[in-house]
């Protein structure tokens, strides 16, 4: 079964009830380390870090130990859009060993509705691998606690000197891009508005950004493992998965975002606004 949008408390309850109903002897929980949850079940359990799944020492041991007395919990393992990723293939091999699996995912996509079919593959042991037709979703039991994300734009004005520097840097990056990743351009340009945003910093609030180059005591980065309270976005992460991890841990849904009057800042805000809209579209399609 697939569970979307569950809290740690709800995950514990679901696992505990499943264990009692199915006489489970051991639980393997596959999860990124930063997204571990406090699993307080009495039965034997083991967390396997997501990045370790492909390592021989883990992969072959789990193939030997997983059987029909074992529950495999796949926790927040939607990490890449590649449906044929090696780690995903390893997980599917584990699931062939048992009929007991629970899939937890806070948000059902990375970028588009099609990403959800990776979770669907896990739940159905890849019987429809490669298909993205909504009609096949009826073959999976999906429990949805919909997470509605709202982004609130806070406008930041920049000066003429920064706008000139921005244009010069943009021209320089374009000239030197060559065969490099074209996303290098927005990644670098986005950092230029940081100093302008400093004037709006409220030291009673918390902020999240790509790094803490300004040495702010109330700034955290996307690579942190724990977030408490509400945060204002100083900068979006370039990769959606980092932002998803932040939301999955913080559980924040109403989010203020500092957006400078530079094209790249507007581009990032619009990019994530479209991501929110795509997330809503995914929920609607899954419910069909």
C-alpha positions in Angstrom: 0.0 0.0 0.0 1.1 3.6 -0.7 0.7 6.2 1.9 1.1 9.9 1.0 1.6 12.8 3.4 1.9 10.8 6.7 3.6 12.1 9.8 6.1 10.0 11.8 3.4 9.3 14.4 1.0 8.0 11.7 3.8 5.9 10.1 4.4 4.2 13.4 0.7 3.4 13.8 0.4 2.0 10.3 3.5 -0.2 10.7 2.4 -1.4 14.1 -1.1 -2.4 12.9 0.3 -4.1 9.8 2.7 -6.2 12.0 -0.1 -7.4 14.3 -2.4 -8.3 11.3 0.3 -10.2 9.4 2.4 -11.8 12.1 5.6 -10.0 10.9 8.9 -11.1 12.5 11.2 -8.4 11.2 11.0 -5.0 9.5 13.5 -3.5 7.1 13.1 0.3 6.7 14.8 1.7 3.5 15.2 5.4 3.9 17.5 8.4 3.3 19.2 9.0 6.6 18.0 12.6 6.9 14.4 11.3 6.6 14.6 8.6 9.2 11.7 8.6 11.6 11.4 7.4 15.2 10.1 3.9 14.7 9.2 2.6 18.1 7.9 -0.9 17.3 8.9 -3.8 19.5 9.7 -6.2 16.6 13.2 -6.5 15.2 13.8 -3.6 12.9 16.7 -2.3 10.8 17.1 1.0 9.0 19.0 0.7 5.7 20.4 4.0 4.4 19.2 4.7 0.9 22.7 5.3 -0.5 23.8 1.9 0.9 21.1 -0.2 -0.8 23.3 -0.8 -3.9 26.3 -1.8 -1.9 27.0 -5.6 -2.2 27.3 -6.0 1.6 23.7 -4.8 2.0 22.1 -5.9 -1.2 23.0 -9.6 -1.0 22.4 -9.8 2.7 18.9 -8.4 2.4 18.1 -10.8 -0.5 18.9 -13.6 1.9 17.1 -12.3 4.9 13.9 -11.0 3.3 11.1 -13.5 3.1 7.3 -13.7 3.7 7.8 -13.1 7.4 9.5 -9.8 6.7 7.9 -6.3 6.1 9.8 -4.0 3.8 9.1 -0.3 4.5 10.1 2.1 1.7 10.3 5.5 3.3 10.8 8.6 1.2 12.7 6.8 -1.5 11.5 8.8 -4.4 14.9 10.4 -5.1 15.4 10.5 -8.8 13.1 10.7 -11.9 14.9 7.8 -13.6 12.4 4.9 -13.3 15.2 2.5 -14.1 17.7 3.8 -11.5 20.0 1.1 -10.1 18.8 1.7 -6.5 15.2 1.4 -7.6 16.0 -1.9 -9.3 17.6 -3.2 -6.1 14.5 -2.2 -4.1 12.3 -4.1 -6.6 14.5 -7.2 -6.1 13.8 -7.0 -2.4 10.1 -6.8 -3.0 10.1 -10.0 -5.1 11.2 -11.8 -1.8 8.1 -10.9 0.2 4.4 -10.0 -0.2 4.6 -7.4 2.6 5.5 -3.9 1.8 4.5 -0.4 2.9 5.5 2.7 0.9 5.6 6.1 2.6 6.1 9.3 0.6 5.4 12.8 1.9 4.9 14.3 -1.6 4.0 12.1 -4.6 6.3 13.7 -7.2 9.7 15.2 -7.8 8.7 17.3 -10.8 5.8 15.7 -12.6 2.9 13.3 -12.2 4.8 10.6 -14.1 7.2 10.3 -11.1 4.5 8.8 -9.0 4.6 5.6 -11.1 8.0 4.8 -9.5 6.1 4.3 -6.2 3.4 2.5 -8.1 6.0 0.1 -9.5 7.2 -0.6 -6.0 3.7 -1.4 -4.8 2.8 -3.7 -7.7 6.3 -5.3 -8.2 6.7 -3.7 -11.6 3.8 -5.5 -13.3 3.1 -2.4 -15.3 6.7 -1.1 -15.5 7.1 1.8 -18.0 3.4 2.6 -18.2 2.0 5.9 -17.1 -1.7 5.5 -17.7 -3.9 6.7 -14.8 -6.2 3.7 -15.3 -3.7 1.3 -14.0 -3.5 3.1 -10.6 -6.6 1.2 -9.6 -4.3 -1.8 -9.1 -2.7 -0.1 -6.1 -4.2 0.8 -2.8 -3.3 4.5 -2.2 -4.0 6.5 0.9 -3.7 10.2 0.4 -3.3 13.0 2.9 -2.9 15.8 0.5 -0.3 18.5 1.2 -1.2 21.9 -0.2 1.8 24.1 -0.7 1.4 27.9 -0.9 4.3 30.2 -1.9 4.1 33.9 -0.9 6.3 36.3 -2.9 8.1 39.1 -0.9 9.4 41.6 -3.4 13.0 42.7 -3.0 14.2 45.9 -4.8 17.8 46.0 -6.2 19.9 49.0 -7.2 21.1 50.1 -10.6 24.7 49.0 -9.8 23.6 45.4 -9.0 21.4 45.3 -12.2 24.5 46.4 -14.2 26.7 43.7 -12.5 23.9 41.2 -13.1 23.9 41.9 -16.9 27.7 41.7 -17.1 27.8 38.4 -15.2 25.1 37.0 -17.4 26.9 37.9 -20.6 30.2 36.5 -19.1 28.5 33.2 -18.2 26.8 32.8 -21.6 30.1 33.5 -23.4 32.0 30.8 -21.4 29.2 28.2 -21.1 30.5 26.1 -24.1 29.5 22.4 -23.4 28.9 23.0 -19.7 25.5 22.4 -18.1 23.3 25.4 -19.1 21.8 25.4 -15.6 25.2 26.8 -14.5 23.9 30.2 -15.6 20.8 30.5 -13.4 22.6 28.8 -10.5 25.3 31.5 -10.5 23.2 34.5 -11.3 20.7 33.6 -8.5 23.4 34.2 -5.9 23.8 37.9 -6.9 20.7 39.2 -5.2 21.8 37.9 -1.8 23.1 41.2 -0.5 20.0 43.0 -1.4 17.9 40.5 0.5 19.9 41.1 3.7 18.1 44.4 4.2 14.9 42.5 4.7 16.3 40.0 7.2 14.2 39.8 10.4 16.5 38.3 13.1 13.4 37.0 14.9 12.7 34.7 11.9 14.4 31.7 10.4 15.6 31.5 6.8 16.7 28.8 4.4 19.2 29.2 1.6 21.7 27.4 -0.6 24.6 28.3 1.8 25.3 30.6 4.7 27.9 32.9 3.0 26.6 35.9 5.0 27.2 34.0 8.3 23.6 34.6 9.6 22.8 32.9 12.8 19.2 32.4 11.7 20.1 30.9 8.3 20.0 27.1 7.6 20.9 25.4 4.3 19.0 22.6 2.4 21.7 20.1 3.5 20.7 20.3 7.1 19.1 17.2 8.7 16.5 18.9 10.9 14.3 22.0 10.7 12.1 23.3 13.5 9.6 26.1 13.1 8.7 28.1 10.0 11.3 29.3 7.5 11.4 32.1 4.9 13.0 31.1 1.6 16.1 33.2 1.1 16.9 31.2 -2.0 15.3 28.2 -3.6 17.4 25.1 -4.1 18.2 24.5 -7.8 17.2 20.8 -7.5 13.7 20.1 -6.5 14.6 17.1 -4.4 16.4 19.3 -1.9 13.4 21.5 -1.5 11.2 18.4 -1.1 13.4 17.1 1.6 13.1 20.4 3.4 9.3 20.3 3.2 9.2 16.6 4.2 11.1 17.3 7.4 9.7 20.8 8.3 6.1 20.0 7.3 5.8 23.7 6.4 3.1 24.5 3.8 2.7 28.3 3.8 6.0 29.6 2.7 7.3 33.2 2.3 9.9 33.7 -0.4 12.3 36.6 -0.9 12.2 37.4 -4.6 14.5 40.1 -6.1 13.5 42.2 -9.1 16.1 40.3 -11.3 15.0 38.0 -14.0 16.6 35.0 -12.5 14.8 35.5 -9.2 11.5 35.8 -11.0 12.4 32.7 -13.0 13.1 30.6 -9.9 9.8 31.7 -8.2 7.8 31.0 -11.4 9.6 27.6 -11.7 8.5 26.6 -8.2 5.1 28.0 -8.6 4.6 25.8 -11.6 6.0 22.9 -9.5 3.2 23.5 -6.9 0.6 23.5 -9.6 2.0 20.3 -11.0 1.9 18.8 -7.5 -1.8 19.7 -7.3 -2.4 18.2 -10.7 -0.7 15.0 -9.6 -3.0 14.6 -6.6 -6.0 15.1 -8.8 -4.9 12.4 -11.3 -4.0 10.0 -8.5 -7.5 10.4 -7.0 -9.3 9.7 -10.4 
